[in-house]
């Protein structure tokens, strides 16, 4: 298994609900955790906060979310199966987002600051989550993946909307986003 990147068409497909939490689902979750941490080892300035199954080409409604987004050494994730947004509310706030499946590009994405989500855990327990700020943003980003939506779809054409990471780990504005995407797609397809 590997992380797929744009322009792979699977990233634009809608995922199917998980009807039974079986060995295949648990194996998918284990592979997602491993891929997230493997990616993180190759990106010293970045943290793998979460991942959706479609990012591995598996069109099932499964996401994983890091338990502690402040400490890179704490590398545990909670899996959410069939996560569903019940309500998104609060102020709309723009903040940086990046994605394992959109290499090298970051953007200022507007999202609600509060969200309520229902899902199942790996053991089948139903949970309801009230999240704010960064966790709300992360949940909305990952649930978007399950519907074939990428963070770049939310970015409006305004000044300084897209960024890339410098060699020193700083985000710097991308002057020509279209050109940057074309250059990256050439690299991704090689």
Secondary structure, 3 states (H helix, E strand, C coil): CCCCCCCCHHHHCCCECCCCCCHHHHHHHHHHHHHHHHHHHCCCCCCCCEEEHHHHCCCECEEEEECCCCCCCCCCEEEEEEEEEEEEEEEEEEEEEEECCEEEEEEEEEEEEEEEEEEECCCCCEEEEEEEHHHHHHHHHHHHHHCCCCHHHHCCCCCCCEEEECCCCCEEECCCHHHHHHHHHHHHHC
